Amino acid sequence: MLRRVVLTILLQGLTLLWLGPACKASSLGAVVHVVPLDSSEGKTVRAHFIVIAPNPCPDFSGVCATGEDCMVHPTSSPFSGTKPTAGWCVRQWQKTISSNYNATVKLGSKVDFYVSLKAGPKLRPNTGRLNQPPYVALPPPLRARVNCPHHIPLSVKDLDGDKVRCRFARADRGECLNCSQHSFIELNEEKCMLAFTGEASVGQYSIVLMVEDISHVEGKPLSSIPVHLSLTVEEASSSCSAEPVATSQTPRQDATLYVLPYEKVDITVNFISELESVIEIAMVGPPALFRFGLKTTAGLSTMTMAWVRGQNKLAPLLPICFAANTNSLQSDPRCLWLYQREMKTLPVGTELKCSGTEMSLVLPVGTLKNINLGELQLNSPTCPVTYNNTHLTAHIPLAGCGTKKVHFGSELIYTNTLQSVRPYTVVSRLPSLILPLACRIPGLQVRGPQYKIIIPSERETFGAVAFRLEIYLPGEGPFSNLTRSPTFRHLRSRPSERVQRDVALFEPGNGNGPRGFHRSTGSKIDSLDLHVLSNCSVDRAELMVGKCMESETEDFVGANPILDQGCLAANSTLEIVTSTSNSRVYRLDMSTMKSQGTMMFVECTVYLCIATLPSQKCPDPCDNSTSNKTMTDKMITRSYTIRSGAISLVVTTAAPTITAAVATAAAAPAAPAAAVTSIADTTAVQKTTSSNAPEASAMTVGVILAAIHIYHQNIFLY
């Protein structure tokens, strides 16, 4: 076959491990980026580990031993994904190890993997400096389909400009353990391109490769760095060409973005999927990379991310890899690189002073050899830069001259850049100058009305809100067309509870219709529909029901829960699906309620919510997974407690006309039970509420909300 002729295939030592039940503690991907240490003449290296672990996400126990030079990168929102299988997360740390290293690395109590690397030390004859091993980007867990051939490009870089080659790891060299050969994975070594032939069984497989930089002189490897990949093969349910595709607005494969100190990089990725909706854009990237919510409109899915280069001990090259996942499809993985340029030492006599309104630069020109001072500009060419025979000076306003403002951790940072700017038509062999300037303001010292943020009030956002409870027999009330033949949304119970629900109890197709319809006067009512209603007419406002209780007495002594923070608290409750977002309807099975008398009272805690992004919904109050998020993704009202009047639990007379509920403290008298009705008692609960956000990184963004005095620290980087 032509494909096999074109590819340079190395079959010996093919390292592919099938991850069956005996191997379920293996990683789903791993890579080590290596930086030789001059302090040890290259005998030790700083190893930056990036590992994809299966859920549940492991902790860092076992990574750093006592006395080791080791640092972990903890985060409350690690990179994660739901495909394949039960999902995964990314853990990252760095430690100093030997330049030639072989060990089994343990991550937490359940994940371990074998690492073998050879990184010198070797001095480069052309520069006299230590050789820099190559870098390889780690993509998210890979997916493929039976009988669908597929190419998987790997993204590699080398800071020394050496040629990079990829090969399969070999057990006879101690590079992997329990290696076995499979014929459905092929490798083009020179292009670092994997090819999946499609001739594989459904399952999950591990691929171990060695990435090497090749000497220009001897043609032999200077170093060998491992990368572990996982490939999940699934059944094909559609055409082999139906995968999501990246648009032209997405950064190209292997793109490099150069990042200066305290510079912010914004990245947007777009995918088009015509067959299935994109459920996630899986991503693996550096610590403190912000990811903003996935937006999907008419087959186009978009995610934005941002990264600020602050003071860090990360590797100089930082890869970001991503792929779009649908339920059964995955796009080609794509990787780009952030390059943290190395800054040189500043000349003696350089000063950068920060005041409340500007930064002032003084730079000795004697150290700027062969630099054309007339070409130097700030971010805005309209701002003057003056110089004489001894010094260059510039006064740079914090609110002008192209000065940018970014947040890093708890600091507010103002940045500008002095750099050589030449006309495009001029070709020059003279060196250029790039001089980043930054003023850092500690978060606790940021004051001033210029940082004031005004949050609209509840009335401005939602209007004058009111809530009410109404209770009807099934098939009656404002949603009678829906409750007569209901569609149920099953409520989740809390993980600690085991709840059994008899859905057939409410099915209208059992020959009797909704229960409670055919009862004689004086008989017990079998089921009731609890209507929770609001008057809010804002289009995207959602009514959220937190806690509901029922009691035989009006003082709610000995009350029994119906709902608890939106979760099922009684095995007698199902939610009926409605077409409106400002109301909720619940079917109550009265035969399993603890109230056994002839009367009942109901009380609920409610609030309104608007998601800040149109593509999102307000988070389920039953879902505790969002409680540790740090960014705001919704606007909510305060909580309100509403209480019904007395509800008769026996059939009495025909239904009266529904009385409109008002937000007052008066409770309605007991209504006849043929269409049990109650007037809402809405009492505001003075309670502060917190908002949550999707996938925030380790960088804090709320420092401008504090009210404090401005004090500037100096930093001048070159």
Backbone hydrogen bonds, N-H to C=O, Kabsch-Sander energy under -0.5 kcal/mol:
donor,donor_aa,acceptor,acceptor_aa,energy
5,V,1,M,-1.6
6,V,2,L,-2.6
7,L,3,R,-1.8
9,I,7,L,-0.9
10,L,8,T,-0.5
11,L,9,I,-0.7
14,L,11,L,-1.3
16,L,14,L,-0.9
16,L,180,S,-1.9
17,L,206,S,-1.9
18,W,16,L,-0.5
19,L,17,L,-0.5
19,L,204,Q,-2.9
20,G,18,W,-1.6
23,C,20,G,-1.8
24,K,21,P,-1.0
26,S,23,C,-2.2
28,L,52,I,-3.2
29,G,52,I,-0.6
30,A,228,H,-2.0
31,V,50,I,-1.9
32,V,226,P,-1.1
33,H,48,H,-2.4
35,V,46,R,-1.9
37,L,44,T,-2.1
38,D,36,P,-0.6
40,S,37,L,-1.0
41,E,38,D,-1.7
42,G,37,L,-2.5
43,K,40,S,-1.5
45,V,97,I,-2.6
46,R,35,V,-3.0
47,A,45,V,-0.8
47,A,95,K,-2.8
48,H,33,H,-3.1
48,H,46,R,-0.5
49,F,47,A,-0.7
49,F,93,W,-2.7
50,I,31,V,-2.3
51,V,91,R,-2.6
52,I,29,G,-3.4
53,A,51,V,-0.6
53,A,89,C,-2.8
55,N,87,G,-1.9
63,V,60,F,-2.0
64,C,60,F,-0.6
65,A,63,V,-0.5
68,E,65,A,-1.9
70,C,68,E,-1.4
71,M,94,Q,-3.1
73,H,92,Q,-2.2
81,G,88,W,-1.7
87,G,84,P,-2.0
88,W,81,G,-2.2
89,C,53,A,-2.3
90,V,79,F,-2.0
91,R,51,V,-2.8
93,W,49,F,-1.6
94,Q,71,M,-2.9
95,K,47,A,-2.0
96,T,69,D,-2.2
97,I,45,V,-2.2
97,I,95,K,-0.5
99,S,43,K,-2.2
101,Y,99,S,-0.5
101,Y,117,L,-2.2
103,A,115,V,-2.3
105,V,103,A,-0.6
105,V,113,F,-3.3
107,L,111,V,-3.4
108,G,61,S,-2.5
108,G,106,K,-0.5
110,K,107,L,-0.6
111,V,107,L,-1.4
112,D,25,A,-1.3
113,F,105,V,-2.0
115,V,103,A,-3.0
117,L,101,Y,-2.6
118,K,224,S,-2.4
119,A,99,S,-2.6
124,R,129,R,-3.1
127,T,124,R,-0.6
128,G,124,R,-3.2
131,N,122,K,-3.1
135,Y,157,K,-3.2
137,A,155,S,-2.6
142,L,230,S,-2.1
144,A,232,T,-2.6
146,V,234,E,-2.5
147,N,198,G,-3.0
148,C,145,R,-1.9
150,H,196,F,-2.6
152,I,194,L,-3.1
154,L,192,C,-2.2
156,V,154,L,-0.6
157,K,135,Y,-2.3
161,G,158,D,-1.3
163,K,214,I,-0.7
165,R,212,E,-2.9
166,C,189,E,-1.9
167,R,210,M,-2.1
169,A,208,V,-2.2
173,R,170,R,-0.8
174,G,171,A,-1.8
175,E,170,R,-2.2
185,I,182,H,-0.5
186,E,195,A,-2.5
188,N,193,M,-2.9
189,E,8,T,-0.8
189,E,187,L,-0.9
192,C,188,N,-1.1
193,M,188,N,-1.7
194,L,152,I,-2.7
195,A,186,E,-2.6
196,F,150,H,-3.7
197,T,184,F,-2.2
197,T,195,A,-0.6
200,A,198,G,-1.5
203,G,233,V,-1.6
205,Y,231,L,-3.2
206,S,17,L,-2.6
207,I,229,L,-2.9
208,V,15,T,-1.5
209,L,207,I,-0.5
209,L,227,V,-2.6
210,M,167,R,-3.1
211,V,225,I,-3.3
212,E,165,R,-3.2
213,D,223,S,-0.9
214,I,163,K,-2.9
215,S,220,K,-2.8
219,G,215,S,-1.3
222,L,213,D,-3.2
223,S,213,D,-0.7
224,S,118,K,-2.9
225,I,211,V,-2.6
227,V,209,L,-2.0
228,H,30,A,-3.5
229,L,207,I,-3.1
230,S,28,L,-0.5
231,L,205,Y,-3.0
232,T,142,L,-2.6
233,V,203,G,-3.3
233,V,231,L,-0.6
234,E,144,A,-2.7
234,E,232,T,-0.5
237,S,235,E,-0.5
242,A,239,S,-1.4
245,V,272,I,-2.5
247,T,270,N,-2.0
250,T,247,T,-1.4
254,D,335,C,-2.8
255,A,252,R,-1.7
257,L,337,W,-3.1
258,Y,256,T,-0.5
259,V,339,Y,-2.7
260,L,258,Y,-0.5
262,Y,309,R,-3.4
263,E,260,L,-2.0
265,V,307,W,-2.9
267,I,305,M,-2.8
269,V,303,M,-2.7
271,F,301,S,-2.5
272,I,245,V,-2.9
273,S,299,G,-2.3
279,I,325,N,-2.4
280,E,325,N,-1.4
282,A,280,E,-0.7
282,A,323,A,-2.0
284,V,321,C,-2.5
289,L,286,P,-1.0
290,F,288,A,-0.7
290,F,306,A,-2.8
291,R,695,E,-1.0
292,F,304,T,-2.7
295,K,302,T,-2.6
297,T,300,L,-2.7
300,L,297,T,-2.1
301,S,271,F,-3.2
301,S,299,G,-0.6
302,T,295,K,-3.0
303,M,269,V,-2.1
305,M,267,I,-2.8
306,A,290,F,-1.5
307,W,265,V,-2.0
309,R,263,E,-2.1
310,G,308,V,-1.1
312,N,310,G,-0.6
318,L,316,P,-0.5
318,L,338,L,-2.7
320,I,336,L,-2.7
321,C,284,V,-2.8
322,F,334,R,-2.3
323,A,282,A,-2.0
325,N,280,E,-2.9
326,T,329,L,-2.8
331,S,324,A,-2.3
334,R,322,F,-2.4
336,L,320,I,-2.3
337,W,255,A,-3.0
338,L,318,L,-2.9
339,Y,257,L,-2.8
339,Y,337,W,-0.5
340,Q,316,P,-3.0
340,Q,338,L,-0.6
341,R,259,V,-1.1
341,R,339,Y,-1.1
344,K,718,Y,-2.0
350,T,347,P,-1.4
351,E,362,V,-2.5
353,K,360,S,-2.4
355,S,358,E,-3.1
359,M,396,I,-2.6
360,S,353,K,-3.0
361,L,394,A,-2.9
362,V,351,E,-2.6
363,L,392,L,-2.6
365,V,390,T,-2.0
366,G,390,T,-0.6
367,T,364,P,-0.7
368,L,365,V,-1.3
369,K,367,T,-1.4
371,I,368,L,-1.5
372,N,370,N,-0.5
373,L,371,I,-1.0
375,E,372,N,-1.8
376,L,373,L,-1.3
377,Q,419,Q,-2.4
378,L,380,S,-0.5
380,S,401,C,-1.0
383,C,380,S,-1.5
386,T,393,T,-2.1
388,N,391,H,-2.1
392,L,363,L,-2.7
393,T,386,T,-3.2
394,A,361,L,-1.6
396,I,359,M,-3.1
396,I,394,A,-0.6
398,L,357,T,-2.9
399,A,357,T,-0.5
400,G,397,P,-1.2
403,T,400,G,-1.9
404,K,415,T,-2.8
406,V,413,I,-2.7
408,F,411,E,-2.2
411,E,408,F,-2.4
412,L,441,I,-2.9
413,I,406,V,-3.0
413,I,411,E,-0.5
414,Y,439,C,-2.7
415,T,404,K,-2.7
416,N,437,L,-2.0
418,L,435,L,-2.6
419,Q,377,Q,-2.5
419,Q,417,T,-0.6
420,S,433,L,-2.3
421,V,375,E,-2.4
426,V,423,P,-1.9
427,V,425,T,-0.5
428,S,426,V,-0.5
435,L,418,L,-3.0
437,L,416,N,-3.0
438,A,715,I,-1.2
439,C,414,Y,-2.4
440,R,713,Q,-1.4
441,I,412,L,-2.8
443,G,410,S,-1.2
445,Q,442,P,-2.1
446,V,443,G,-1.3
447,R,445,Q,-0.7
451,Y,448,G,-1.9
452,K,449,P,-1.7
455,I,453,I,-0.6
461,T,457,S,-1.7
462,F,458,E,-3.2
463,G,458,E,-0.6
463,G,459,R,-1.7
465,V,463,G,-1.0
468,R,533,L,-2.2
470,E,531,H,-2.4
472,Y,529,D,-2.2
476,E,473,L,-1.8
480,S,477,G,-1.6
482,L,479,F,-1.4
483,T,479,F,-2.6
484,R,480,S,-1.8
489,R,575,E,-3.4
490,H,488,F,-0.6
494,R,568,L,-0.6
497,E,494,R,-2.3
499,V,497,E,-0.6
503,V,501,R,-1.1
505,L,502,D,-1.1
506,F,503,V,-1.8
507,E,504,A,-0.9
510,N,507,E,-1.0
511,G,508,P,-0.6
513,G,508,P,-0.7
517,F,514,P,-1.4
519,R,517,F,-0.9
522,G,651,V,-3.4
523,S,520,S,-2.1
525,I,649,L,-2.4
528,L,588,L,-1.8
529,D,472,Y,-3.5
530,L,528,L,-0.6
530,L,586,Y,-3.1
531,H,470,E,-3.6
531,H,529,D,-0.7
532,V,530,L,-0.6
532,V,584,R,-3.3
533,L,468,R,-2.7
533,L,531,H,-0.6
534,S,582,N,-1.4
535,N,466,A,-1.9
541,A,538,V,-1.3
542,E,609,C,-3.0
543,L,581,S,-2.9
544,M,542,E,-0.5
544,M,607,Y,-3.0
546,G,544,M,-0.6
546,G,605,T,-2.9
548,C,563,L,-1.8
549,M,603,E,-2.9
550,E,560,N,-2.8
551,S,601,F,-2.3
556,F,553,T,-1.3
559,A,556,F,-1.2
560,N,550,E,-3.0
562,I,548,C,-3.4
562,I,563,L,-0.5
563,L,548,C,-1.4
564,D,567,C,-2.4
566,G,546,G,-3.1
567,C,564,D,-1.9
568,L,492,R,-3.6
569,A,562,I,-1.8
570,A,562,I,-0.8
573,T,570,A,-1.0
574,L,587,R,-1.5
575,E,489,R,-1.5
576,I,585,V,-3.0
577,V,487,T,-3.1
584,R,532,V,-2.5
585,V,576,I,-0.6
586,Y,530,L,-2.5
587,R,574,L,-3.4
588,L,528,L,-3.3
588,L,586,Y,-0.6
589,D,572,S,-2.4
590,M,526,D,-1.9
590,M,588,L,-1.0
591,S,526,D,-0.9
592,T,589,D,-1.4
593,M,590,M,-0.6
596,Q,594,K,-0.6
600,M,647,I,-1.6
601,F,551,S,-2.9
603,E,549,M,-2.4
604,C,642,I,-2.7
605,T,547,K,-2.4
606,V,640,Y,-3.0
607,Y,544,M,-2.0
609,C,542,E,-2.0
610,I,635,M,-2.6
612,T,633,D,-2.0
616,Q,613,L,-1.9
623,D,620,D,-2.1
624,N,622,C,-0.9
626,T,623,D,-0.9
627,S,624,N,-1.6
629,K,626,T,-1.4
633,D,692,N,-1.5
635,M,610,I,-2.7
637,T,608,L,-2.1
640,Y,606,V,-2.9
641,T,683,T,-2.7
642,I,604,C,-2.8
642,I,640,Y,-0.5
643,R,681,D,-1.1
644,S,602,V,-3.2
646,A,668,A,-0.7
647,I,600,M,-2.5
648,S,646,A,-0.5
648,S,671,A,-0.6
649,L,598,T,-3.0
651,V,523,S,-2.4
664,T,662,V,-2.0
664,T,680,A,-0.6
668,A,679,I,-0.7
671,A,646,A,-0.9
674,A,653,T,-0.8
675,A,672,P,-0.8
676,V,673,A,-0.9
681,D,643,R,-1.1
682,T,664,T,-0.8
682,T,680,A,-0.6
683,T,641,T,-3.2
683,T,681,D,-0.7
685,V,639,S,-2.1
686,Q,684,A,-0.6
687,K,685,V,-1.5
705,L,702,G,-1.7
706,A,703,V,-1.2
708,I,446,V,-1.9
708,I,706,A,-0.7
713,Q,440,R,-2.4
715,I,438,A,-1.0
717,L,436,P,-1.2
718,Y,344,K,-0.5
